[in-house]
Amino acid sequence: MGELGLLGSTINGYGCAGVSNVASGLITKAVERVDSGYRSGMSVQSSLVMGGIDEFGTQEQKDKYLPQMAKGKLLGAFGLTEPNHGSDPGSMETTAKPHPTKKGYFSISGAKTWITNSPIADVLLVWAKLHGTGKIRGFLIERSECPPGTLETPAIKNKNGLRASLTGMIQLDECPVPEANMFPDVEGLRGPFSCLNSARFGIAWGVTGALEDCISRARTYALERKQFKGNPIAKYQLVQKKLADATTDAAMGTLAAIQVGRLKDKGEAVPEMISMIKRQNCDRALHNARVLQEIFGGNAVSDEYGIGRHVANLFVTQTYEGQSDIHSTSPLSVRRVLREADKLSGLILGRAITGLQAFV
Ligand SMILES: Cc1cc2nc3c(=O)[nH]c(=O)nc-3n(C[C@H](O)[C@H](O)[C@H](O)COP(=O)(O)OP(=O)(O)OC[C@H]3O[C@@H](n4cnc5c(N)ncnc54)[C@H](O)[C@@H]3O)c2cc1C
């Protein structure tokens, strides 16, 4: 991915491609068509860690990490979720306080869980509450600099979804981190939420790629599988409806993501738009993948057909970076959604019909 320029592709400079948000969305979609876990590894590196450093890091932090991360020589992880605090990261327990013996260092203690890439990451962007202010701050923790016993990143084994991506914990026990490794200015949830916003935009694109692969697999299967008088099951309208519903949602989801991408490129996208497309595209991709799974009958249970893998993966996409129900409730300002919906829908409706024709 580093050699292809896929990592941190929207960042300008530091060896990154500097492409538009729409172009990066198309990359994400193509990668997730392979597997959502494959895309997750790329998104964490690109949007959550490189994006965070680019937006909030000091010049020294950018110069030190971004070129190596762009090449894939350094791998990043993003530690926000904790065992007791998932949807409600504002209640996190991880803390950073002045190190008792090392001058110019913080001492960070706490636990993060369900962290993509953590078992093998070189740079861990960890969010912790700063002693004294109680405000959330971002810290870049370099694995190679941590004394033994202060940082452990055990893998979470036997996952039934996102198996192509490594997930683990981050356990910090009075880990010394140089003060220069803290993001200097950003405080509170604005830091992590800003990184998540960009990653959620990628997820909204990516899941349409996974859904398109489900449609393609289901279509091929339905044409080959014959039941009742030697008819391919694709001949039956009940089966066709499943394919038509999924195709419509994939096309509409793609169009919505394109529109938000264009607005993002013009600096006009707002977080509520990204919440809307993340929630909608994930929900529709998961629903349709589950329905398409039925076309495979008993064979759906076999890994060989790939559909069950997408279904398990899409459950994760609906859950991480804000579970769908959470996106529908507290973070959304209903008034702003209604106001922005106009901007969102204008182009989508205009292009929906041509888009659908092109897709089918
Ligand atoms: C494979 C994988 C990779 C991940 N990678 C990362 C990563 O790299 N970095 C990271 O920081 N995190 C990561 N996560 C964690 C993920 O972001 C969290 O799992 C997610 O935020 C949900 O938190 P939770 O699991 O604690 O669920 P909970 O917050 O406990 O929620 C459980 C259920 O309760 C519902 N619920 C909670 N509060 C409310 C409410 N107020 N109103 C209505 N319903 C509510 C939720 O919608 C959900 O359905 C990953 C998770 C997975 C599975």
The ligand as an ORCA input file, in Angstrom:
! r2SCAN-3c Opt
* xyz 0 1
  C     -12.708     -5.234     15.058
  C     -12.787     -3.928     15.790
  C     -11.818     -2.961     15.592
  C     -11.851     -1.763     16.334
  N     -10.839     -0.841     16.168
  C     -10.770      0.231     17.013
  C      -9.640      1.113     16.973
  O      -8.730      0.971     16.146
  N      -9.563      2.123     17.898
  C     -10.542      2.322     18.834
  O     -10.409      3.243     19.648
  N     -11.642      1.491     18.892
  C     -11.774      0.468     18.012
  N     -12.853     -0.388     18.066
  C     -13.843     -0.193     19.119
  C     -15.187      0.343     18.624
  O     -15.042      1.675     18.203
  C     -16.221      0.158     19.757
  O     -16.490     -1.228     19.843
  C     -17.482      0.960     19.502
  O     -17.219      2.336     19.681
  C     -18.626      0.560     20.434
  O     -18.202      0.566     21.771
  P     -18.472     -0.715     22.698
  O     -18.014     -1.930     21.982
  O     -17.884     -0.427     24.044
  O     -20.045     -0.813     22.814
  P     -20.981     -0.054     23.873
  O     -20.658      1.400     23.921
  O     -20.963     -0.810     25.154
  O     -22.396     -0.219     23.173
  C     -23.122     -1.470     23.204
  C     -24.500     -1.238     22.612
  O     -25.204     -0.289     23.429
  C     -25.683      0.769     22.636
  N     -25.629      2.025     23.389
  C     -24.611      2.523     24.147
  N     -24.938      3.717     24.650
  C     -26.188      4.014     24.180
  C     -27.080      5.127     24.309
  N     -26.757      6.214     25.027
  N     -28.275      5.079     23.684
  C     -28.622      3.997     22.943
  N     -27.820      2.906     22.765
  C     -26.625      2.930     23.377
  C     -24.745      0.841     21.430
  O     -25.382      1.451     20.323
  C     -24.442     -0.627     21.198
  O     -25.449     -1.219     20.401
  C     -12.884     -1.546     17.275
  C     -13.901     -2.516     17.428
  C     -13.859     -3.680     16.705
  C     -14.941     -4.705     16.929
*
